[in-house]
């Protein structure tokens, strides 16, 4: 089994589409105002956004995108006007992370973990 698609909710799919295009995702299905789908610039995963009347309550969605050049990516996105709630920082679990939110308040973590994403020193067999 392989995870290939994540879909997130949005009150304004058009606004969210522009945000994720700025992050670097490639639009492949455009059914605005109700739905869009992107392909990630690396790998085979796709990412979509669908229109909702209300956003989920509570902690909501957390989206992780990995990039080998995290610090450079964050710098480029800041120059494009993207605001971060946390700039790249080394974490105790051996990932380097930056945090931000999309226009609907969905949490995004841009990170670099390398081999530690799937094979941390504490991985079980």
N, C-alpha and C positions, 0 to 999 in steps of 0.2 A: 504494500500500500504506500502511496506517496501523496502528500498534501499538495494540491495544485491550485486551489482557489480559495480566497477569503473574500467575503462580501461584508461591507460595513454600511451602517445606516447614515442617512444625511437628510437634513431639512431642505437643503439647497444644493442639489446635485451639480448644477452648473458652477457654482462658487467652489465646491469641493473639487471638481474636475480641474479647474485652473490651479488650485493649490497643489494637487498631486502631479500635475504636469510640471510645475515649478520644481517639485522634488526630483523629477527626472524619470517618472514612469511614462510609458508610451501608450497612448490611447489607441485601442483596437476596436472597440464597439462604442458607438455614440448614439444612445437613445435618450438624450436629454429631453425632458426634465426628469424622467423616471429612472434611468439606469445608464451606467457607463462601465466599461471594463478596460483595464490596462494590462500590459505585460510588463514585468519587471525587466530592467535593463540587463540583468544577469540571471542565468538559470532559466527554468521553464515555468515558473509560477505566474499566475495571473491574480489580479486584484480588482474587485469591482465595488461600486457604490450604488445603493438603491435608495429611492425616495421613500421616506417615512413621514407620517403625520406627527409623530412624537419620538424623541430620542429615548433610549433605555435609561432607567434610573439606576443609581448606585455607581459603582466604580467604572462601569462601561467597558469599552473596548480598549485594548492595548495592542498596538501594531509594532512589530519589530522588523526593521530593514537593516541588513548587514552590508557594510561597505569596508573594503580593505584599506581605504584611505579616508577614514572617518574625519580626521581633523581638517583635511583639505575640503571634503564635502561640506562640512559645517561652515567653513569660511566662505565657500562659493554660495551657499544658500543664504547666508547672512547678507551678502552683497546683493542678492536678489530680493531682499526684504523679508525673509523668513525669520521670525523671532523664536528664540529658544528659552525654555524654562530652566534648562541646565546645559551648560556647555560641556564638551567632552571631558569625561572624568573617569579615572581608573576605579573599578569596583572591586570589592573583596572577593567576588566570585570569578575574577580574572577576565572580565569583559571591560571594554572601554565604551562608555555610553554618553550620548547627548539626548536630551528630551525636549519635546515640543508637543503642541496640540494642533489638530487640523481645525478648520472653521466651525465644525460641529462639536468641538471639545473632545474628540477621540484622541486618546494618548498615543503618541508615536515615540518610539525609542530607536534612534539610529545608533548602531553599535558596530564594534569589531571584536570578535571573540576568537577568530581563527580556529585552531584545533580544539580550543576549550569549549566551543559551543556544543559539540557532540561528545567530546572526550576530555572532560575535566579530570583532574587528578583523583576526584572522589567518585568517578563513575562506577556504577555497580555492573557486575557481569551477568 
